[in-house]
Amino acid sequence: MERLGASPREAARLFSVRPQFLYDLIATGRLKSHACGRRSVVFLDEVRILIAERPSPKSPTRINDGGSHVVAA
């Protein structure tokens, strides 16, 4: 059976992000959490979509100076 939801902390672990990242999304209203008893649950599909919408991290441009070392530009 496919898993639909998880606690924010558990979802962060599943997606390899910091829990604070998901808590910030919840606090700003971009991610909705649902109360299940005393637990908060987020839908994993919603987390996946929000992570996919994030821009890709930019790596520094590297220049080879002719030696054996690569220096950042």
Steps between C-alpha positions, in 0.01 A plus 500: 500500500628847410572734786297823482612705798753535779588730785699804389814362667459161336423657160819707533696181559336328200589792269844564652424857601519676836183477710513878542457535122160328520400682819577831324281397205219418744543831686482701177192309381666343196463151650186398683523272800207294619425405860464130568446472871806663656714461188543731204504329163606636161419337168816369334377594151472865612851492646635345178339776290635781721853357491482458121397866463815621678774635274804283445801596710772667298847359529792742469653544156832322491803603300794272445819706549716250316631338816366207688262717703165635393418846635159658534441809288 
